[in-house]
Amino acid sequence: MNHPLPPWRSPIARALHRNRSLAYARYVQLATVDASHRPENRTMVFRGWLEPVSQLKFVTDIRSTKAINLLADASPWAEVCWYFPKTREQFRLSGTLTLVTADTITSHHKARQEAWQQMSDVGRVQFAWETPGADRSEDPAAFNPPQPDSNQPLDTFCLLLLEAATVTHLELRGEPQSCYLYELLDGEWQTRSINP
């Protein structure tokens, strides 16, 4: 099945390229709602695109609150806010999250394994640490576990996918500023210029 790239992918690719000297340009803010309808926000590292459907890839620990909320059937809706300081652009991508765990039986199983293999040793070992959010362990070994297998993801490792339904692109340079809204309507992306 042919999946053309959504029209918002090119502006994000340009922003990533023009801000490539800034390591933190790959950091986004991810906002979700927990089971009690309270907002949660955290910084995540953008790990690329799940092709051909242009889902944003992130990784998380199954023991983290964001994973627990998704597993508990909290709202799958989320929004990413992504700011590029060099080009003074902001993207807000709103859509639904999919959590791919060790037990998930979907076509995303291979993508989860590839995400694990692309991580650094330092990143992988964090998934063998003690439970995130629990009281800090006094045992030094809790944060010095053996290095996990680089080919086989730990059960605590999850791939988190965001499938955008709307994208807002704000260019803060210029007078007046420019703002574009991309909306997925009836399976087709519609683009329009809106007031900033």
N, C-alpha and C positions, 0 to 999 in steps of 0.2 A: 504494500500500500504506500503510495507516494504522500509524504508529509512535507509540504513546502514550509520553509522557515517562516515563523511569524514576523511581521514587519518590525517589531520592537527588538528583534535579535541584533540587527545591524547597528543601531545606536548603542546598545550595550557593548557589542564587540569593539566599536570605535572607542568608547569610554575606557574599557579595559586596556586596550592597546595604548591609548594616550596617557593612562595613569599607571602603566606597567612598572615604572621605577618605584612606585610606592607599594610595598608589600601589603600594607593594610587596605589597599584598594579592593582586595578580595574578601574583606570582612563586610558582612551585612548585619542588619538588625532584623531579627525574626520575631514577630509578635503573634501570639496564639491566645486562646481562651481556654482556661482549665475547666474541669467538670463542674465547679461551682460558679462558673461564668465570670471569673476574675481574669484580668489580662496578665499575661506573662510576656516578657521581652528578654531576649538574650542575643549576644553576638555570636555569629556562626561564620565559618569559613566556606566560601563558595568553592565547590569542588568540580565545577564543570557542568556540562549538559548531558542529560540522558537523551540520546538521539534514537530515533528520528523525531521524537515528540517534543523536544525543547523543554523538558522538565529540568529545573535547577536541582543540582545534587549537593547534599550536605551529609555529614555523618554525625551520629550521636550514640550514646550509650543507652541500652535498653533499660537501665536502672535510673536514668535521668527523668526529671519531672515531665519534660516535653514528650518523651516516649511513653511514660506511664499514662499521661493524659490521653494520648492517642489510642493506646491499648484499652483504656477504660471508656472508650466511645465518647470522649469529649469532642467538641466541635473540630472537624477536620480543616476548618477555614483558618487561614493564616495570611499574614502580609509581611513581605520583606521590604525594608527601606534600605536603599543602597546609595551612598553618597560618594561621588568622585571629586576629591578636592582640587586636583589640577585643572580640570575642565569645568568645575563648578556645576555639576549635573547631579540630579537626584532621580532615581527610579523607584517607584513603588509598585511592587508586583503582588497582586492579591489573587488567591486561589486556594486550592485544597492540597493538603499534605497526605502523602502515603508513606507509611513506615514499613521498611523491608527488614524483617528480622531473620534470625537463623531458622525459624519455623515457617516463614512465609513461603508458600508454594505458588510462585508466579514466575512470569518471564523475567522478573527483576532479580532473580536469584544470582544470575551471572554478573549483573551490574554491581551487586553488593560485594561479590568476591573481587571484582576488578577494583572497586573503590578501596578495599582493604589492601590489595597488592600495591596500589599507587601511594599509599601512606608511607611516611617515614617510620623508621624504627621507634623514634621518640613518640610519634603519634600513636602507633599501634600499642605500645606498652601501657599507655594510659587506660586502655580498655581492660587491663588486668589489675588495675588499682582497686582499692576498696570502693564501696558503694558511694557514688556521688551524692552529696547532700547529707550524708550520715555524719554523726560526730566523728571528728578527726581521730584516726587511730594513732596511738602512741608507739606502736610497733614500727621501727624503721623499715622492716621488710615489707610493710604494706604498700610502700611506694617504690620498692626496688624488686619487683617480681622478675622471674626469668623472662627473657625476650620471647614473645609469641612467634609461632610459625608465620613467616611472611606470606605464605600461600593460602593458609586456611584461616578464615576469620574466627575470632573468638565468638562465643554465643552472645556476649554482651554488645557486640558491634552491630549497629544498624545503619542502613542507608536511609536517608530521609529525602523524599522527593517533593518538590513544589510544582504543581501544574497551574500556571497562571491563567486566570480568566479575564483580568483587567490589568493593564499596565499604564502608569502615568509617568511621563518623562518631562521633568522640569529642567530647563536650561536657565541658570541663574545669571548668566552673562547677557548683557544687552538691555536696552531700555526701549520698549518694555521687554520683560523676560518672555520666553517662549515656553509653552506647555502643550503636550500632546497626550491624548487619551487613546489607548488601544483597547478595544473590547471584543471579546469572542461572542458573537451573536449568531445563533443557528449554525454553529460549526465553522464560521468564517470570521476572520479578523477584520474589524472596521477601525479606521483611524480618523481622528478629527483633531483639529487644533482647538484648544480651550483657553479661557482666560487663566493666567497664572494665579 
